[in-house]
Amino acid sequence: MLWMFRYFLVCVSSINLVTAGDQCRIEINIRGMALKGFVFKRMTVAALHICDILCEREITCQSYNFNRKEQICELNNRTKDARPENFLSDPEWFYISRFNGRGN
C-alpha cells in the first residue's frame, strides 16, 4: 500500500513539473510608475490578478498598468524597455511588464 502512495506522489510531481514548465514567465512590478500612450484596452477589475489574467489572454499584451485605488486595469502593447520616454511617474499606478516570449 505504501508503494502505491509513493508511486502516486512521483506521478503527480512529474505532471506538475511539466505543466509548470510550459507556463513559466517573469513579471516586473514597479510601484508608482505607468507606461502612457500604449493602452489598447482599459477596464475596471476587482483585483490585480484579474488584470494579469486578462493580459495573459491577449496576444498583443506586453505589459499593464494597474490603479489599485480605482481598480483600473490598462493593457499595453509595448513595454517600458521598448518606450522608456513614455514610462512616467504616477503614484497611483503599478506597472507590470511581462516577459513570456512576446515581441516588443
Secondary structure as GFF3:
##gff-version 3
##sequence-region A 1 104
A	DSSP	alpha_helix	2	22	.	.	.	ID=ss1
A	DSSP	beta_strand	26	35	.	.	.	ID=ss2
A	DSSP	beta_strand	39	44	.	.	.	ID=ss3
A	DSSP	alpha_helix	48	57	.	.	.	ID=ss4
A	DSSP	beta_strand	63	67	.	.	.	ID=ss5
A	DSSP	beta_strand	72	76	.	.	.	ID=ss6
A	DSSP	three_ten_helix	84	86	.	.	.	ID=ss7
A	DSSP	beta_strand	87	99	.	.	.	ID=ss8
###
